[in-house]
Amino acid sequence: TFLAVPTLEELNLSYNGITTVPALPSSLVSLILSRTNILQLDPTSLTGLHALRFLYMDGNCYYKNPCGRALEVAPGALLGLGNLTHLSLKYNNLTTVPRSLPPSLEYLLLSYNHIVTLAPEDLANLTALRVLDVGGNCRRCDHARNPCVECPHKFPQLHSDTFSHLSRLEGLVLKDSSLYQLNPRWFRGLGNLTVLDLSENFLYDCITKTKAFQGLAQLRRLNLSFNYHKKVSFAHLTLAPSFGSLLSLQELDMHGIFFRSLSQKTLQPLARLPMLQRLYLQMNFINQAQLGIFKDFPGLRYIDLSDNRISGAVEPVATTGEVDGGKKVWLTSRDLTPGPLDTPSSEDFMPSCKNLSFTLDLSRNNLVTVQPE
């Protein structure tokens, strides 16, 4: 069928019940085989596709397309694809990284499988990688929006040199991986990293003392959202001094960490970052907010403090700098329930704010008055 079209460059066969890869013309540049019933790849499956650069095989075995096993990628099955730059194998029940992948790969997406151990040999020879997504392989299920398998005890296991040879890496996704600590050696040698996604982990204690960010001077975007302690709201949060090393940071997402006091101490390491423009602090149960701290930030253009409990610009307790004596507050399920879906969104008026030099979003709080200062 497809060999009759010898100039075909793009082919999408998603959502079909096919069980094998059909014969394909050598002209193909992009091939999508997602949500099919193809569960096995060997060196003969994609033979002759020397021009292929993009291969997407997502969701061939997961909860919406169950098969009771894992996608099998034989060692070296893709090695003949010498020009392949983008490979996506998300949602396939994989338990290991396929062996002998093409060294030409620049984008490797392996999220939402069951790969709970990673070592340098798993990514051997992939020195051209620019983006690596291994998120969702060892999940925290209390925040899952879909069927979820809890991360096994004492996992994930990430060797300290897993990423050290990936010197061209620009984007790394480790979200939803049940991480409690950050090993600084994970990021050693990643001098070109510009985007790091650490959301949906358990880093609420780690981010107050980690040294892992000290070598990431090129990092522009850091996502730490939903790193909360299960059912706990902390009185305050103080970021580790190593945040001050992120000299290129433009965007920091810290929503959903659950701390109730926002003071000068909370964000002190960020105050001198020259490039920081966007700061996301929504959904944190903040009720004490010292809003005057933001005048010390040289480049801030947008701060999101929506979905908190701010009732006014309240100064923190002067004696200790802590609220409620630093105690944890246990949250009920009612506290964690999202608002009604028909609640007006700040996005409704945000387009008109894009050209302004500074925007502060205080929507969905408990404001009674807004003080001029």
N, C-alpha and C positions, 0 to 999 in steps of 0.2 A: 504493500500500500504506500509506504513512505519513500521507498527507493524510486518510485515513479516521479518523485519531485527532487531532482538532484541538486537544486539550488536552495533547498529549505535550510533556513538558519535557526529558526525558533520553533519549538514544538512543546505544547503543554498537553499532557495526557492525564492530568489530575482527575481524581474522583471517577476512575474507571475500575472495573473489576479485573483488569489484566494481571496475570501472575508471572509473566516473563517480559523482558524487554524485547520489543519487536525489532526486526531488521531496520536499520536507520541509515540515511544517507551521510556520507562523510563530510558534507557541508555544514552539519549542525554546529551552532555556536552555543545555543542555550537549550537545555532539556529539563522539563519538569515532570517528575514521576511521583508526585505527592498524593497521599490518600488513595493509593492503589493497593493491590494485593501482592505486589512484588516483595518477596521476603528473602531473596537470595541474589547476591551479586558475585560473579567470578570473572576471571580475565576474559572470558568469551562474551560476557553480557553486553559490553560496550566496545567491542573490538572495532577498530577502524575509525573511531571518532576523534581523529587527531586535532581537529579544529575546535573541539568542545572546550568552552571556558566556564560555563555556568551549569552546575548540576544540582538540582533540588529534589531530594527524596524525603520529605517530611511526612510524619504521621502515617506510616504504613503499618504500624502496630502500636496502638495506644487505646485509651478508653473509648474513644469515639469510632475506632476502627480496630476492634480487638482481634488478635490472632493467636493468643496464648503462648507466644514465643518471642524471640527477638529477631530483628533483621540480621541476616548473616552476610557479612562482607568478608570474603576470603582475603587472606594476606596478599597484597599486590594486585587485587582485583581492579584497582583504578590507576595503577602505576603507568599503564600505557597511554593515559590521557595527559600527554606531556605539556599541554597548554592550559590545563584546568587551573583557574584562579579562585573560583567560588564553589564551595561544597557545603551543602546543608543537609544534615541527617537528624534533624530534631524529631522528638516523639517517635522513637523506634525501639524502645526497650533495650537499647544497647547497654552492655555491661562493661565494655572496654572500648578504647579508641581503636578503630580499624587500623591494621598494620600496613606499613609500606605505602603510605599515601603519596601522591605526586609532590615533589619538592617545589613545584611551581605555585602551590596553594598560597593565596593571600588572605582568604576569608574561610574560616572553618567554624561551622555552627553545629554544636552537639548538645544543645540544651534540652532539658526535660527527657533525658534517658535515665539510666540507672548506673552511671559511671561514678563510683564512690571512691576510687583510688586513682591518683594521677602521679606519674613519675616522668623524668626526662625522656626515657625511651619511648613513652607513649606519643611524644611529639617530635621524635627524632627526624632530622633532616628537613624539618619544616621552617627553615630559617627565613623564608620570604613572608611568613605570616604577618599580616597587618592587623587583623581582627580575629579574636578567639572568644567564642561564646560557649562556656561549659556550665552555665547557670541551670538551676532546677534539677540537678542530678542527685541531690541529697537534701530533701526539702524540709522546711518547717511547715507543718500542715495546719497550724492554728490560723494561718493567714491565707490559706489556699481558697481559690474561687472555683476549683474543679477537683475531681477525684484525686486523692493524694496518698502516696506511700511515705510514711515517716522515715526520716534518715536513720539508718541503723546505729546502734550504740557504738561510740568511739570512732565514728566516721563523720565527715570524709577524711581521707588520708591523702594529703598533698605533700609530696616530697619537696624539700626546701629548694631544690634546683629544677623544679618542674618547668619553669618558664625562663630560666636564666639564659638560654641560648637563643631566645626569640628577640633579638636586639631591634628588629624593625617593628615590633608590635606597637600599634597605636591605640587599640581598643581591647579591653579585657573585661569580660562579664563573668562575675562570680556570684551573682544574685541567687537567693533562695538555695543556699548551700549549707545551712546549719553551721556557719562559722562562728566561733566564740572569740577567737584570737586571730590576729594578722601577723604572720611571720615576715619580718622585714626582708628576709632572703628571697621570698617569692618575687619581690619587685626589683631585686638586684639585677642590673644589666638592662632594665627596661627604661632607658633614658628617653625614648621617644614616645612613651605612653601619654596620650592626651585625654582618653576617656576611661574611667574605671567605675564599674557598677558593682557595688557591694550591698545592694538593697536586700531586704527580707532575710537578714541573718540575725545573729544574736550578739551584736557588737556594742551593746549599750554600755558595758564596762570598758571594753577595749578602747573605744574612741576617746576616753578620758586620759589614757596613758600611753597609747601606742607610739612607737618610733618609726612605724612602717612607711610614713609619708616623706621621710627626710630626703630620699633620693629622687623624688618625682617632680623635678622643677619644671617639666613641660606639661604637666597635667592641667587640663582646662575644665573638665567636667567630672565631678565626683558625686555619686549617688549613694547616700547612706539611709535612705528612707526605710521606714518600718523595721528598724533594728531595736524594737522595744523588748522589754522583759515581759513575759507572758502575764497579762492581767495586772501589771504593776505600773504606777506612775511615780516617777522620782521627783523629789522636791526641787532639785536643780541639776544642772549639767555643766561641766567645765571641760572644754575641748583640750586635747593634749597639745603641748607646745609644738609638736612636729607638724601640725597644720600650718604653722607659720612658714614652713619650707616650700609650700605650694605657690611659688611666686607667679605662675602663669594661670592660676585658677580663675575661671570666669563664672562658673556656676556650681553652687553647692546645694544639694537637696537633702534636708534633714527633717522632712515631715514624717510624722508617725513614730517618733522615738519616745514620746510620753514623758515630758518633764514640765513642771508647773511654774518655774520662775525663769524669766529672761532678764539677765542683768549684764553689766559690763564684763563680769568675769566669765560668763557663759561663752562668749565668742571672742575673747581677748586675742587669741593667736591669729584671728582673721583680720584684725583691724588695720594691719599695715599691708595687706595684700593689694598690690597696685592695680591688678586686673579684675578683681572680683566685682561682678556686675549684678548677678542674680542670686538671691538667697531664699530658699523655700523652707518655711518653718510651720506650715499649717498642720492641723490635727495633732497637736501635742499636749492638749489640756492646759495650755499656759493661762494662768489667771493673774500673774504678777508680771507686768512688762515695763521695763525701763526703756521707753522708746527713744529717749535722747541719745542712746549709745550709738545710733547709726550715723550721727554727724561726724564721727571719727573715721568712717570708712571712705577712702578717697574716691572710689569709682562706682559705688553702688547705684544702680538704676532701678532695681525692682526688688521688693521684699514682700513675700506672701506670708501673712500672719492670719489667714482666714481659718475658720473652723477651730477656733480656740475658745477660751472663756474669759477673754480680756474685757474688763468692765471700765477701764480707764488707764491713764498713764500712772501707775502706782510705783513708787520707789520701793526697792527691796528692803528687807529688815537690815538696819545699819550695823547691828552688833556682830552678826555671824555671816551675813551674806546668804543665809539659807532661809528657806521657807519651811515652816512646820518642823524646825529643828533637824532638817535633813532626812526625815523619815520617808519610807515608801508608803504609798497609798494603794490599797488593793482595789482594782476596778471591778465593777459588776458587768455582766453581759449587756445591761441596759446602757452603760457608759460607752460601750464599743459599737453600738448600733449606728449605722450611717443615717444621715438625715434623709427626709423624703426626697424622692427623685425629682419632684416638680419645684424644688427650691430654686429661686433665681440664682444664676451662676454669675460669678464675677467676669467670666468670659463675655457676657452680654455687653459689657461696656468697656472691656479692656482694649479693643482695637483702637479706640480714640485716645488711649494713653500711650501708645507705642512711641510717639515722637517726643514725649516729655522727658525731662532729664531725671526725674525721680518719681516712682510710683510705690505707694504703700497700700497693700490690700488688707483691710481689716474687716472684710465681710464675714457674716455668720459668727460674730462674737456676742458678748453681752454688754455692748457699749450703751451707757446711759448719757454720758456727756463726752464731748471731745474737747480737751483742753488745748488752748492755742499753742502752748510751748511743746 
